[in-house]
Amino acid sequence: MISTGLERRATLALHRILIHARFMALNGAPSDQLATILDWAELLPTFMPALEDKTAEFRDVLETIAQKFPDSRSAIAVFDGIEPIDFVQRRRAARAASEVRLILSAPRPGLQKVALTKSLQSDLSFSLAQAKAVTDAIAEGRSVTVTAANRVAAERMMESAKGVGACAVIEEPAIPQNLAG
């Protein structure tokens, strides 16, 4: 087991190691390095359900991983309480801040449904099912709000929409009352 009160930190530390391993894989790390970090990481969950206290061993494995892969030291910081554990909430907030909402509609006849579906797939990375659902709603005369990953994607979708007989407008966030004039 992990000492009472440290279970969440242990889980988040393991999460950090797995994120680092994925980052390594996406950046073309050699397979032997990936195998090494994952070999060490697979030990961590075995300490959690143990009947005796394995907190020191858990931290020792984190330390070993950090020595072999210095960029993974944030896992120790989370486990030791040096780094705030609300990083997931901060990351989600940062992602939401970069996302841009678009309102799509078809104000006039002549909507090119297939072209709009393809634009939604290419510009906003929608699946075929998602893109078809949005296109069908627009063809029925409804306005649909969608989310683009960033402003560049939103502006690209606006241009595409114009070319296929649809209209796309960026939905600007409302100014909080305490900040408004």
C-alpha positions as CSV (number, residue, x, y, z in Angstrom):
1,M,0.0,0.0,0.0
2,I,0.9,3.6,-0.3
3,S,0.8,5.7,2.9
4,T,-2.6,7.2,3.7
5,G,-3.0,10.6,2.0
6,L,-0.5,9.8,-0.7
7,E,-2.6,7.6,-2.8
8,R,-3.8,10.4,-5.1
9,R,-0.3,11.7,-5.5
10,A,1.0,8.2,-6.3
11,T,-1.6,7.9,-9.0
12,L,-0.8,11.3,-10.5
13,A,2.9,10.5,-10.4
14,L,2.3,7.3,-12.4
15,H,0.2,9.3,-14.8
16,R,3.1,11.7,-15.3
17,I,5.4,8.8,-16.1
18,L,3.0,7.4,-18.7
19,I,2.6,10.8,-20.2
20,H,6.3,11.1,-20.5
21,A,6.6,7.7,-22.1
22,R,3.9,8.6,-24.7
23,F,5.8,11.9,-25.4
24,M,9.0,9.9,-25.9
25,A,7.2,7.5,-28.3
26,L,5.7,10.4,-30.3
27,N,9.1,12.0,-30.6
28,G,10.7,8.9,-32.0
29,A,12.6,7.6,-28.9
30,P,14.4,4.3,-29.5
31,S,12.3,1.3,-28.5
32,D,14.8,0.2,-25.9
33,Q,14.4,3.5,-24.0
34,L,10.6,3.1,-24.2
35,A,10.9,-0.4,-22.9
36,T,13.1,0.7,-20.1
37,I,10.8,3.4,-18.8
38,L,7.7,1.2,-19.2
39,D,9.5,-1.7,-17.4
40,W,10.1,0.6,-14.4
41,A,6.6,2.1,-14.6
42,E,4.9,-1.2,-14.6
43,L,6.2,-1.8,-11.1
44,L,4.4,1.3,-9.6
45,P,0.9,-0.1,-9.7
46,T,2.0,-3.3,-7.9
47,F,2.9,-1.3,-4.8
48,M,-0.6,0.3,-4.4
49,P,-2.7,-2.8,-3.4
50,A,0.1,-4.4,-1.3
51,L,-0.8,-5.1,2.3
52,E,2.4,-3.7,3.7
53,D,3.5,-0.1,3.3
54,K,5.4,0.3,0.0
55,T,5.6,4.1,-0.1
56,A,9.4,4.1,0.1
57,E,9.8,1.6,-2.7
58,F,7.3,3.5,-4.8
59,R,9.4,6.7,-4.4
60,D,12.6,4.7,-5.1
61,V,11.2,3.6,-8.4
62,L,10.2,7.1,-9.3
63,E,13.8,8.2,-8.4
64,T,15.3,5.5,-10.6
65,I,13.1,6.6,-13.5
66,A,14.1,10.2,-13.0
67,Q,17.8,9.3,-13.0
68,K,17.4,7.4,-16.3
69,F,15.0,10.0,-17.8
70,P,15.6,13.4,-16.2
71,D,12.6,15.0,-18.1
72,S,10.3,12.8,-16.0
73,R,11.3,14.4,-12.7
74,S,7.9,16.1,-12.4
75,A,6.5,12.8,-11.3
76,I,8.6,13.0,-8.1
77,A,7.6,16.6,-7.6
78,V,3.9,15.6,-7.7
79,F,4.5,12.6,-5.4
80,D,6.5,14.8,-2.9
81,G,3.9,17.5,-3.0
82,I,6.4,20.1,-4.4
83,E,4.3,20.7,-7.5
84,P,0.6,21.4,-7.1
85,I,-1.5,18.4,-8.1
86,D,-4.1,20.4,-10.0
87,F,-2.1,20.3,-13.2
88,V,-4.9,18.4,-15.0
89,Q,-7.3,21.2,-14.2
90,R,-4.8,23.8,-15.4
91,R,-4.1,21.9,-18.6
92,R,-7.9,21.6,-19.3
93,A,-8.3,25.3,-18.7
94,A,-5.4,26.2,-21.0
95,R,-6.9,23.9,-23.7
96,A,-10.3,25.4,-23.3
97,A,-8.8,28.9,-23.6
98,S,-7.3,28.1,-26.9
99,E,-10.4,26.5,-28.3
100,V,-12.7,28.6,-30.4
101,R,-16.4,28.1,-30.8
102,L,-18.1,28.6,-34.2
103,I,-21.7,29.0,-35.1
104,L,-22.5,27.3,-38.4
105,S,-25.7,27.8,-40.4
106,A,-26.9,27.8,-44.0
107,P,-28.7,31.1,-44.5
108,R,-29.7,30.4,-48.1
109,P,-30.5,27.4,-50.4
110,G,-27.6,25.7,-52.2
111,L,-25.7,24.1,-49.3
112,Q,-23.2,21.6,-50.7
113,K,-23.7,18.9,-48.1
114,V,-20.8,16.6,-49.2
115,A,-18.3,19.5,-49.4
116,L,-19.4,20.8,-45.9
117,T,-19.0,17.3,-44.4
118,K,-15.5,17.0,-45.9
119,S,-14.6,20.5,-44.7
120,L,-15.7,19.6,-41.1
121,Q,-13.5,16.5,-41.3
122,S,-10.5,18.2,-42.6
123,D,-10.7,21.6,-40.9
124,L,-12.0,20.6,-37.5
125,S,-10.8,16.9,-37.4
126,F,-14.4,15.7,-37.0
127,S,-15.2,12.0,-37.6
128,L,-17.4,11.2,-40.5
129,A,-20.4,10.6,-38.2
130,Q,-19.8,13.9,-36.4
131,A,-19.5,15.8,-39.6
132,K,-22.6,14.3,-41.1
133,A,-24.7,15.0,-38.0
134,V,-23.6,18.7,-38.1
135,T,-24.2,18.9,-41.9
136,D,-27.7,17.3,-41.6
137,A,-28.7,19.7,-38.8
138,I,-27.5,22.7,-40.9
139,A,-29.4,21.4,-44.0
140,E,-32.5,21.2,-41.8
141,G,-32.1,24.9,-41.1
142,R,-30.7,24.8,-37.6
143,S,-27.6,26.7,-36.4
144,V,-25.0,24.5,-34.8
145,T,-22.2,25.5,-32.4
146,V,-19.0,23.5,-32.9
147,T,-15.5,23.8,-31.3
148,A,-12.3,24.3,-33.3
149,A,-8.9,23.5,-31.7
150,N,-7.7,27.0,-32.2
151,R,-8.3,30.2,-34.0
152,V,-6.4,29.1,-37.2
153,A,-8.7,26.1,-37.5
154,A,-11.8,28.2,-36.9
155,E,-10.8,30.7,-39.5
156,R,-10.0,27.9,-42.0
157,M,-13.5,26.5,-41.3
158,M,-15.1,29.9,-41.9
159,E,-13.5,30.1,-45.3
160,S,-14.5,26.6,-46.2
161,A,-18.1,27.2,-45.1
162,K,-18.3,30.3,-47.3
163,G,-17.3,28.2,-50.3
164,V,-19.9,25.5,-49.8
165,G,-23.0,27.7,-49.1
166,A,-22.8,27.8,-45.3
167,C,-22.0,30.5,-42.9
168,A,-19.6,30.3,-40.0
169,V,-19.2,32.9,-37.3
170,I,-16.7,32.9,-34.5
171,E,-18.6,33.1,-31.1
172,E,-16.6,35.5,-29.1
173,P,-16.6,34.9,-25.3
174,A,-18.8,37.2,-23.3
175,I,-17.1,39.8,-21.2
176,P,-17.8,39.2,-17.5
177,Q,-20.1,41.8,-16.0
178,N,-17.4,42.9,-13.5
179,L,-15.1,43.8,-16.4
180,A,-17.6,45.3,-18.8
181,G,-17.5,49.1,-19.1
